[in-house]
Amino acid sequence: MIPLPFAPPRAESLLLLALALILNAFIAGFPAVDRWLMTPQGEIAAAVRWADKRLNRIERLDSVRLARGALLVLVLCGGMGLVALVLTIAAVHLRVAWLLSLLLVTRTLVFGRLLVLMRGLLAAAPAADEDVLRQAVAPLTHKPVWSMDRHAVLRAGMEALVGRASRGLVAPLFWFVLLDLPGLMIWVAVETVAGTVGHTSPRYAAFGRPARRALLVMDWVPARLTVLFLAAGCLFVPGSRPGTALAAVRTRHIQGTAALPVAAVASALNLALAGPRKEGEMVVHEDWLGTGRARVDAADLRAVVALTSAAALLAVFLALLALVWA
């Protein structure tokens, strides 16, 4: 943990994170909470979509759209970081500010939603009706699951699960431990902007480039930590291979840092994930991650869930332990 003059006592941050994880796991079982309590990601995404309509106009030069995209990242990151900094300073003296910080961290983490996601995928995988599986996976991925076969849908679900564990849990925990609440909020801003406008399509090639670059920089360490946690998690999953999982840290792929945890899972369980796919009439050429079986089944999904669960719990344990030692 970097010593910061504004940071509260480590015991406060430890209690804040522990309570947020417990509350996050509890409220994930109540969908009504999402309708009544906003998430920082949802509010930032709404702001990004509003800015996209006004700043990313197709008639503008790419250089202008690039500059506007950089300005959007700076404004949102600076704004979220400043709000978090004020709350962090105020929380030392005002209990209401501490409670607001607790609410913010609780709604930011995806620990509980990750558990719900695992349960939903495990319930849908054995279903004889493939549409049940597609309905479970469709909200988790941008891939056109309704035109995919069963194996491709299962692979998409596995990739989404691992991605949520990496960028939805490990990365937020890393930045919270390192820079307290401001670090967490800056990560959330960068990840949400990149997820909203960070595509490589012609419309966002220039406007979304600053967000893509910022995400790669901030995800460099967390992605590799996720690989390490997955390799350690192999010790609790029979038949998995920790050595090959750890070797995935050297992966080079068009998905960038997002590919590292997926490659680790694929290598550990002898699977092949990602790869080329058909979207409508267009074929998307993408390298495979892993050299094993692409025709995955429900048993493979259970192994992926077990491995991801072990890695997620290890990440939570180490984050809390880091705050104890800080």
C-alpha positions as CSV (number, residue, x, y, z in Angstrom):
1,M,0.0,0.0,0.0
2,I,1.4,3.4,-0.9
3,P,1.4,5.7,2.1
4,L,-1.0,8.6,1.4
5,P,-1.4,11.7,3.6
6,F,-5.2,11.7,3.1
7,A,-5.7,8.0,3.7
8,P,-7.7,6.9,6.8
9,P,-6.2,4.4,9.3
10,R,-5.8,1.0,7.7
11,A,-8.2,-0.5,10.2
12,E,-10.9,1.8,8.8
13,S,-10.2,0.6,5.2
14,L,-10.0,-3.0,6.3
15,L,-13.4,-2.7,8.0
16,L,-14.8,-0.8,5.0
17,L,-13.7,-3.4,2.5
18,A,-14.8,-6.4,4.6
19,L,-18.3,-5.0,5.2
20,A,-18.6,-4.0,1.5
21,L,-17.8,-7.5,0.4
22,I,-20.3,-9.0,2.9
23,L,-23.1,-6.6,1.9
24,N,-22.3,-7.0,-1.8
25,A,-22.7,-10.8,-1.5
26,F,-25.9,-10.4,0.4
27,I,-27.7,-7.9,-1.8
28,A,-26.8,-9.7,-5.0
29,G,-29.6,-12.1,-4.3
30,F,-32.1,-9.3,-4.5
31,P,-32.6,-8.0,-8.0
32,A,-34.8,-5.1,-6.7
33,V,-31.7,-3.5,-5.2
34,D,-30.3,-2.8,-8.7
35,R,-33.5,-1.0,-9.6
36,W,-33.4,1.3,-6.5
37,L,-29.7,1.8,-5.8
38,M,-27.4,3.1,-8.6
39,T,-24.0,1.7,-9.4
40,P,-21.1,4.0,-10.2
41,Q,-20.6,2.0,-13.4
42,G,-24.1,2.6,-14.5
43,E,-24.0,6.3,-13.8
44,I,-20.6,6.7,-15.6
45,A,-21.8,4.7,-18.6
46,A,-24.8,7.0,-18.9
47,A,-22.5,10.1,-18.8
48,V,-20.2,8.5,-21.4
49,R,-23.1,7.8,-23.7
50,W,-24.3,11.4,-23.3
51,A,-20.8,12.7,-24.1
52,D,-20.4,10.3,-27.1
53,K,-23.4,11.8,-28.8
54,R,-22.0,15.3,-28.5
55,L,-18.3,14.9,-28.8
56,N,-17.8,11.9,-31.1
57,R,-19.4,13.3,-34.3
58,I,-18.5,11.4,-37.5
59,E,-17.8,14.6,-39.5
60,R,-15.0,15.6,-37.1
61,L,-11.3,14.8,-37.9
62,D,-9.8,11.8,-36.2
63,S,-7.3,14.0,-34.4
64,V,-10.2,16.1,-32.9
65,R,-12.1,13.0,-31.8
66,L,-8.9,11.6,-30.3
67,A,-8.4,14.7,-28.3
68,R,-12.0,14.7,-27.1
69,G,-11.8,11.1,-26.1
70,A,-8.7,11.9,-24.0
71,L,-10.5,14.8,-22.4
72,L,-13.5,12.6,-21.6
73,V,-11.2,10.1,-19.8
74,L,-9.4,12.9,-17.9
75,V,-12.6,14.6,-16.8
76,L,-14.3,11.4,-15.6
77,C,-11.3,10.0,-13.9
78,G,-10.4,13.3,-12.3
79,G,-14.0,13.9,-11.2
80,M,-14.5,10.4,-9.7
81,G,-11.1,10.5,-8.1
82,L,-11.8,14.0,-6.6
83,V,-15.2,12.8,-5.2
84,A,-13.6,9.7,-3.7
85,L,-10.8,11.8,-2.2
86,V,-13.2,14.2,-0.5
87,L,-15.2,11.2,0.9
88,T,-11.9,9.6,2.1
89,I,-10.8,12.7,3.9
90,A,-14.3,13.4,5.4
91,A,-14.7,9.7,6.4
92,V,-12.0,10.2,9.0
93,H,-14.1,12.7,10.9
94,L,-17.7,12.2,9.7
95,R,-19.5,8.9,10.1
96,V,-22.0,9.8,7.4
97,A,-19.1,10.1,4.9
98,W,-17.8,6.7,6.0
99,L,-21.3,5.2,5.4
100,L,-21.4,6.9,2.0
101,S,-18.0,5.4,1.2
102,L,-19.3,2.0,2.3
103,L,-22.3,2.3,0.0
104,L,-20.0,3.3,-2.9
105,V,-17.6,0.4,-2.5
106,T,-20.5,-2.0,-2.0
107,R,-22.2,-1.0,-5.2
108,T,-18.9,-0.9,-7.1
109,L,-17.7,-4.5,-6.4
110,V,-19.1,-7.4,-8.3
111,F,-18.3,-10.1,-5.8
112,G,-21.9,-11.0,-5.1
113,R,-22.9,-10.7,-8.8
114,L,-20.0,-13.0,-9.6
115,L,-21.4,-15.6,-7.3
116,V,-24.9,-15.2,-8.8
117,L,-23.4,-15.5,-12.3
118,M,-21.6,-18.7,-11.4
119,R,-24.9,-20.2,-10.0
120,G,-26.8,-19.1,-13.1
121,L,-24.3,-20.6,-15.5
122,L,-24.1,-23.9,-13.6
123,A,-27.9,-24.2,-13.5
124,A,-28.3,-23.4,-17.3
125,A,-25.4,-25.6,-18.6
126,P,-27.0,-29.1,-18.2
127,A,-30.4,-27.9,-19.7
128,A,-31.5,-29.9,-22.8
129,D,-32.9,-26.7,-24.3
130,E,-30.1,-24.7,-25.7
131,D,-32.1,-21.5,-25.5
132,V,-32.0,-21.7,-21.7
133,L,-28.2,-21.6,-21.9
134,R,-28.2,-18.8,-24.4
135,Q,-30.5,-16.7,-22.2
136,A,-28.1,-17.1,-19.3
137,V,-25.0,-16.1,-21.3
138,A,-26.5,-13.4,-23.6
139,P,-26.4,-10.6,-21.0
140,L,-22.8,-11.3,-20.2
141,T,-21.2,-11.0,-23.6
142,H,-21.3,-8.9,-26.8
143,K,-21.0,-12.1,-28.9
144,P,-24.2,-13.1,-30.8
145,V,-25.0,-16.2,-28.8
146,W,-28.3,-16.8,-30.6
147,S,-26.4,-17.9,-33.7
148,M,-23.8,-20.0,-31.9
149,D,-23.9,-23.7,-31.2
150,R,-23.8,-25.1,-27.6
151,H,-20.0,-25.4,-27.4
152,A,-19.5,-21.8,-28.5
153,V,-22.1,-20.5,-26.1
154,L,-20.4,-22.3,-23.2
155,R,-17.1,-20.9,-24.2
156,A,-18.5,-17.4,-24.3
157,G,-19.9,-17.9,-20.8
158,M,-16.6,-19.1,-19.5
159,E,-14.8,-16.1,-21.0
160,A,-17.3,-13.7,-19.5
161,L,-17.0,-15.4,-16.1
162,V,-13.2,-15.2,-16.1
163,G,-13.3,-11.6,-17.3
164,R,-15.7,-10.5,-14.5
165,A,-13.4,-12.1,-12.0
166,S,-10.4,-10.3,-13.3
167,R,-11.6,-6.8,-14.2
168,G,-14.6,-6.9,-11.9
169,L,-13.0,-8.2,-8.7
170,V,-9.2,-8.5,-8.8
171,A,-8.5,-5.1,-10.4
172,P,-10.8,-3.1,-8.1
173,L,-9.4,-4.9,-5.1
174,F,-5.8,-4.1,-6.3
175,W,-6.5,-0.4,-6.8
176,F,-8.4,-0.1,-3.5
177,V,-5.5,-1.7,-1.6
178,L,-3.0,0.5,-3.4
179,L,-4.7,3.9,-3.4
180,D,-7.8,3.5,-1.2
181,L,-11.2,4.8,-2.5
182,P,-9.7,7.2,-5.0
183,G,-7.8,4.4,-6.7
184,L,-10.9,2.2,-6.9
185,M,-13.0,5.0,-8.4
186,I,-10.4,5.9,-11.0
187,W,-10.2,2.3,-12.0
188,V,-14.0,2.1,-12.3
189,A,-14.1,5.2,-14.4
190,V,-11.4,4.0,-16.8
191,E,-12.9,0.5,-17.1
192,T,-16.4,1.8,-17.7
193,V,-15.4,4.4,-20.3
194,A,-13.4,1.7,-22.1
195,G,-16.3,-0.7,-22.0
196,T,-18.7,1.9,-23.4
197,V,-16.7,3.5,-26.1
198,G,-13.4,1.6,-26.2
199,H,-14.3,-0.5,-29.2
200,T,-12.2,-0.7,-32.3
201,S,-15.0,-0.1,-34.8
202,P,-14.6,2.9,-37.2
203,R,-16.8,5.1,-35.0
204,Y,-14.7,4.6,-31.9
205,A,-11.3,3.9,-33.4
206,A,-10.0,7.4,-32.5
207,F,-12.5,8.5,-29.8
208,G,-12.1,5.4,-27.8
209,R,-8.3,5.0,-28.1
210,P,-7.4,7.0,-25.0
211,A,-9.7,4.8,-22.9
212,R,-8.3,1.6,-24.4
213,R,-4.8,2.7,-23.7
214,A,-5.6,3.8,-20.1
215,L,-7.3,0.5,-19.5
216,L,-4.3,-1.5,-20.7
217,V,-2.0,0.5,-18.4
218,M,-4.2,0.2,-15.3
219,D,-5.0,-3.5,-16.0
220,W,-1.3,-4.5,-16.6
221,V,-0.7,-5.6,-13.0
222,P,-4.2,-6.9,-12.1
223,A,-4.4,-9.1,-15.1
224,R,-1.1,-10.7,-14.2
225,L,-2.2,-11.1,-10.6
226,T,-5.3,-12.8,-11.8
227,V,-3.1,-15.3,-13.7
228,L,-1.1,-15.9,-10.5
229,F,-4.3,-16.5,-8.5
230,L,-5.7,-18.8,-11.1
231,A,-2.4,-20.8,-11.1
232,A,-2.7,-21.0,-7.3
233,G,-6.3,-22.0,-7.6
234,C,-5.3,-25.0,-9.6
235,L,-4.1,-26.6,-6.4
236,F,-7.7,-27.0,-5.4
237,V,-9.0,-28.2,-8.8
238,P,-8.1,-31.8,-9.6
239,G,-6.7,-32.3,-13.0
240,S,-5.7,-28.7,-13.6
241,R,-2.2,-27.7,-14.5
242,P,-0.8,-24.7,-12.5
243,G,2.5,-24.6,-14.5
244,T,0.8,-24.1,-17.8
245,A,-1.6,-21.6,-16.3
246,L,1.2,-19.5,-15.0
247,A,2.9,-19.6,-18.4
248,A,-0.1,-17.8,-19.9
249,V,1.3,-14.5,-18.5
250,R,3.3,-14.3,-21.7
251,T,0.2,-14.4,-23.9
252,R,0.0,-11.9,-26.8
253,H,-3.5,-11.5,-28.1
254,I,-5.8,-8.9,-29.8
255,Q,-7.8,-8.8,-26.6
256,G,-4.8,-7.3,-24.7
257,T,-4.6,-7.8,-21.0
258,A,-8.1,-9.3,-20.9
259,A,-6.7,-12.4,-22.7
260,L,-4.3,-13.3,-20.0
261,P,-6.7,-14.8,-17.4
262,V,-8.7,-16.5,-20.1
263,A,-5.5,-18.0,-21.5
264,A,-4.6,-19.1,-18.0
265,V,-7.9,-21.0,-17.5
266,A,-7.7,-22.5,-21.0
267,S,-4.2,-23.7,-20.4
268,A,-4.9,-25.0,-16.9
269,L,-7.9,-27.1,-18.0
270,N,-6.6,-28.1,-21.5
271,L,-9.3,-26.1,-23.3
272,A,-9.4,-23.7,-26.3
273,L,-11.3,-20.5,-25.7
274,A,-11.9,-17.3,-27.8
275,G,-11.0,-18.2,-31.4
276,P,-12.7,-17.3,-34.7
277,R,-16.4,-16.9,-34.7
278,K,-19.2,-15.9,-37.1
279,E,-21.2,-12.8,-36.4
280,G,-24.1,-12.6,-38.9
281,E,-22.5,-12.8,-42.4
282,M,-19.1,-11.7,-41.1
283,V,-16.4,-14.0,-39.8
284,V,-14.3,-12.5,-36.9
285,H,-10.8,-14.0,-37.1
286,E,-9.3,-14.2,-33.6
287,D,-6.5,-16.4,-32.3
288,W,-7.4,-19.3,-30.0
289,L,-6.4,-19.1,-26.3
290,G,-5.1,-22.5,-25.3
291,T,-4.4,-25.5,-27.4
292,G,-6.9,-28.0,-25.9
293,R,-10.5,-28.9,-26.7
294,A,-12.9,-26.3,-28.2
295,R,-15.9,-28.6,-27.9
296,V,-16.5,-27.8,-24.2
297,D,-19.3,-29.2,-22.1
298,A,-21.0,-28.7,-18.8
299,A,-18.3,-30.6,-16.9
300,D,-15.7,-28.1,-18.3
301,L,-17.9,-25.2,-17.2
302,R,-18.0,-26.7,-13.7
303,A,-14.2,-26.9,-13.7
304,V,-13.9,-23.3,-14.9
305,V,-16.3,-22.1,-12.1
306,A,-14.3,-24.0,-9.5
307,L,-11.0,-22.6,-10.7
308,T,-12.4,-19.0,-10.9
309,S,-14.0,-19.3,-7.5
310,A,-10.7,-20.4,-5.9
311,A,-8.9,-17.5,-7.6
312,A,-11.6,-15.0,-6.5
313,L,-11.6,-16.1,-2.9
314,L,-7.8,-16.0,-2.8
315,A,-7.8,-12.5,-4.2
316,V,-10.3,-11.4,-1.5
317,F,-8.2,-13.0,1.2
318,L,-5.0,-11.4,0.1
319,A,-6.6,-8.0,-0.3
320,L,-7.8,-8.1,3.3
321,L,-4.5,-9.5,4.5
322,A,-2.6,-6.6,2.7
323,L,-4.8,-4.1,4.6
324,V,-4.0,-5.9,7.9
325,W,-0.3,-5.7,7.2
326,A,-0.3,-2.1,5.9
